[in-house]
Amino acid sequence: MPFVEINVAEGRSEEQLRDLMGRVHDAIEEWGAPGQSIRVLVREVPPARWLSGGVTLAEKATST
């Protein structure tokens, strides 16, 4: 049973997240996995809890 976990910063719409999950599901299914066995989990992370290059995403958003 394939299990895909995706971490993204908060801020996307439910429609965008659903589209992402559907596309990932379809890609894994094309790879040969049975559709009903595929699990996709999207975790939304608050920008203040995501550090990249020593700066949080929240800090980057306020500095631009």
Secondary structure, DSSP 4 states (H G I P E B T S, - for coil): --EEEEEEES---HHHHHHHHHHHHHHHHHTT--GGG-EEEEEEE-GGG-EETTEEHHHHHHH-
